[in-house]
Amino acid sequence: MLLGAHVSTSGGLVKAHARGVEIGAQAIQVFNQSPRMWRPTRWKDDDVASFRELMSGGDIRSAVIHAVYLINCASKDAEVRAKSVASLIHSLRMGDAIGAAGVVLHPGSTVGEPHDEAIARAGEVVREALAESESCPLLLEDTAGAGNTLGRSFAELAGLIELAGDHERLGLCLDSCHLLASGFDVRTAEGIEKLMDDCVSLVGEGRLRCLHVNDSQTPLGSNRDRHAPLGEGELGARGCAAFLSEPRFEGLPAIFEGPGVEGSAPAEADVDQMKKLRTRGLRARRRRRGAARQT
């Protein structure tokens, strides 16, 4: 598991990489433009080249991009949908440019429209964006289940992947806070094992390619997306430790998004906490295996 956090790109990609190194990250997530604006930005060629060189042999081994929050692939509004596909294509092309492990996308919302029609529109937008980009994976993020959001269940995510052409570039990003909020009890090793069994059964083997590791301010089934510092929310230290030590998550970028213990962006203390909780979870799993062998 590659532990890391979301970092700012203020000043460019090279500075974002430096921020990741400073906090002890093995993986970083960035926005490729302002997350709440349609206006696209483009990283300079020399900045991209320097970033790729840093990534080729440094401590940070994986980078992912988070697409802007304004995107709604399922919108019935033609202008919103056109802006969404253009923004998504731009994100994927930037992912191609920097060799990103994927672009994380919130699938969108029905905005009260019929579900089947909305998810079909989302599938078409995703299909078009993939056709207009080269190789960067597109990772659909599960949602907390609020309002009319898409992606609150594995069945829904699997349906969206199918409607988008079942492309090999399509994958998932699972968020621990969103999972708890949408009713998945991921506070124990057994709960996470069941979750992953369901994921593989419905979405398929190998689709999970990224994690967001966030604690939750709100309880199981609340359908509210409110992050808390790791170990200080409803998942708690035990739940975060279990999530960070799941064997089927090995090798994946695991991104803490914040807010951190300092009340704002993730800091070194948050990545250190991730490492401690992962160690705690691995020890607990070894104890359970040892106890099982003795019975």
N, C-alpha and C positions, 0 to 999 in steps of 0.2 A: 504494500500500500504506500502510495506517495502522498505524504501529508503536506498540506499547504493551505493557502488562503487567497482571498481576493485582494488584489493590489491595484493602486491607482496607476494610470498611464500618464499622469501629468508630467510633461517634459519629454514624453516619448517612451518607446518600448525598452530601450536600454536602461532608463531610470526605473521602469517597472520591474525589470529583472533585478536591478540592484536592491529594490525594496524587498523583493522576495528573498534574496540572499540574506539581507539584514535581519529578517525575522526567522530565519532558519527553515524556510520552506523547501520542499522537494517538488512541489507543483504550485502553479499560480493560475488564477483566473483574472481576466481583464475584460473591460468593455472596449469595443472597437470604436465607440463614439459615445457622446453623451447619452445615457440610458433613457432619458425622458425627452429627447428631441429627434425629429426626423432627419435633420440636416446631417448628411454623411461626412465623415472626415476620413482622410487617407494618410496612413503612416508614410514617412519619407523612405525612399528606397535604401538610403545608406543606413537609416535606423533599423529597417527590416533586416538588412544584411548583417549588421552588427549583432542584432538580437539572435539571429539564427546561429551565428558563430558562437555566441555565449551559451546557447542551448545545446550545442553539439558536444560539449565536454565538461559542463559545469555541474554544480550541485543540484540545480533545478532541471528536472528530467521530463516535465510535462507542462504544457500551457494550454488552457482552454479559453475560449471567448464566450461571453454571455451576450446574447442578442438583446436589443433594446426592448424595454417594457411596453412600448406603444404598439408593437406588432400584435395584430389580431388576425391570424390566418383564416378564421371562421367568419369574419364580418360579412354581413350582407351588403354593406356600403361599398360601392365599387371603388371610391377614392381611397378609403382606408385599406381595402384589400390590395390595391395597386401599390400604395406606399409600403405595405407590409411585405409584399413579395420583393420589391426593390431593396428594402432594408435588409431582408434576409439574404438575398443574393450578395449584397455588399459584404455582409458579415462572413459568409462562406468563402468569398474570394479573399478576404483578409486572412481567414483561417488557412486557406491554401498558401498565401504568401508567407506566413510565419511558421508553417508546419504544425498548426494547432492539432491537438488531440480531438478537438470537436468544437462545434458551436452549440451552446446550450440555449434551448428555446422554450418559452412558455407557449403551449399550443394555441391558446386563445380562449375566447368565450362565445357562447351562442348569442349573448345579449338578448335573451328571451325568444329568439327565433327557434323553429323546430330543430331538434337535436340532429336528426339524420341529415337534414339539408346543410346545417352548419358544419358538421364534421366532414361532410363531402367536400365543401368549399375549402376547408383547412387542408385536406388531403391533396387537392389540386394545387394549392399554393406551394405546399412542400415539394410536390412533384416538379413544379416549374422551377423552383429555386435550385433543386438538385441538378436539373438539366442545364442550368446556366452557370454552374460552378464545376470544379474539377474533381477533387478527391476528399476534401475536408468532411469528416462525419458531421451529421446533424443529430443532436441529442435532445430528445423530447423530455422535458422535466415534468415529473408528477406534480400535481397541485394539491393545495390544502383542502380543496373542495368547496370553497366559498362561491356563492352566487351561481353563475352559469358557466363557470370555467370548465374547460375540457382537460382531460388527463388525470382524473381523480381515481381511476382504477386501472388495473392492468388490462382488463378487457377493453376499456376505452382506448388506451394507448396502443394495444394490439390492432384495434380496428383502424386507428389513424395510420399506423404503419402500413397496413394492407391497402388502404385507400390511396396512400402516397406511392404505391407501386412495389411495396415490400423490398425496397432498395437495400443493398448491403451496407450502404453508408448510413442508414438510419439506426439509431440506438437510443438508449435511455440514460438520463441522469436522475438518480434517486436522491431526494432530499429528506433527511431524517426528521426534520421538523414538519414538513408537509405530510410525510407518512403518518406520523402520530396524529396530526390534526385531522387527517381524513379517515382515521379509524383503524389504522394498522398499528398493533401494539409491538413496537420495535424496542422495548425496554429490556428484553431478555434475549439470550442466545436462542432459545427455543422459538420465540416470536419471530426473530429475524430469519431463522432457518425455514419456518413456514412461509414467510414472505417471499424468500428466494425460490422456494419450490413453486409457489403460485406464479412468480415472475417467469420462470423458465417454462412452465406449463403453458402459459397464455401468450407470452411474447416471444419466447424462443431462447435457445442457448446462445450466449455470446452477444446479446443486444446491450447488456449493461456495460457502460464504458466510462462512467464518471459518477462521483458521489458529491453531494453537498452535505457536510456534517455540521448541522446546527441544532442547538437545543431549542426547546419550545416554551414560550411564556404561557401558552394555553394548553388545556388538558386533552387527553385522548378523545378524538371525535368532535373537537370544537369547531372544525372547519375554518379556523382562523390562522393566518400566517403571521406569527409574531415570534421573531427569533430571540433567543437568550444566550448569554455566554455559556460555553460548554460546561456541563455539570451543575449549572445553576438554575435549570428550568425543570420542566415536567419529565424529561428523559432522565435527568439527574446524572450523577457520575457513573452509576452502575449501567444505566441505559446507553450512555455515550460510549462507555468502555466496551459493552457488548457489540455495539454497532461498528466500532473501530477495529474489532478483532474477528469479524466474520470471515471465515476462510475463503468464501467465494468473492470477496472484495479485494483479494490480494492482487497487487499490480496496478490497481486503478488509482487515478488522481482523486484525492479526497480533500475537498475544498471547504474551509470554514469561511463563511461570508460576513459574520459579525451581526450585531455589534459585539465587540470584544470586551474584555474585563476593564479596559480603560474608557468604555462608554462610546467608542466610535469605531474606526477602522481596525481590522485585525492587527495585532502586534505580536512581538516575539513571545510574550507571555501566553498568548492564545495557542500558538503553535507548540510551545513547550507543554501546555496543558493537553493538547491532542496526543503528544508523544507519551505522556504519563498515563493517560486514560487507555491508550492502546496497549501499553505494557501491562496495565492492570487487567484488561480484558483477556489478553493472551494467557496470563497467569491463571485466571479463573477458569479458562477453558482447559488448561493442562490439569488443574486440580480435578475438574469433573471427569476428564478422561481417565485419570489415575484411579478415582473412586469407582468408576464404572468397571474398570478391569478387576478390581478387588472384590466385586460382588458376583 
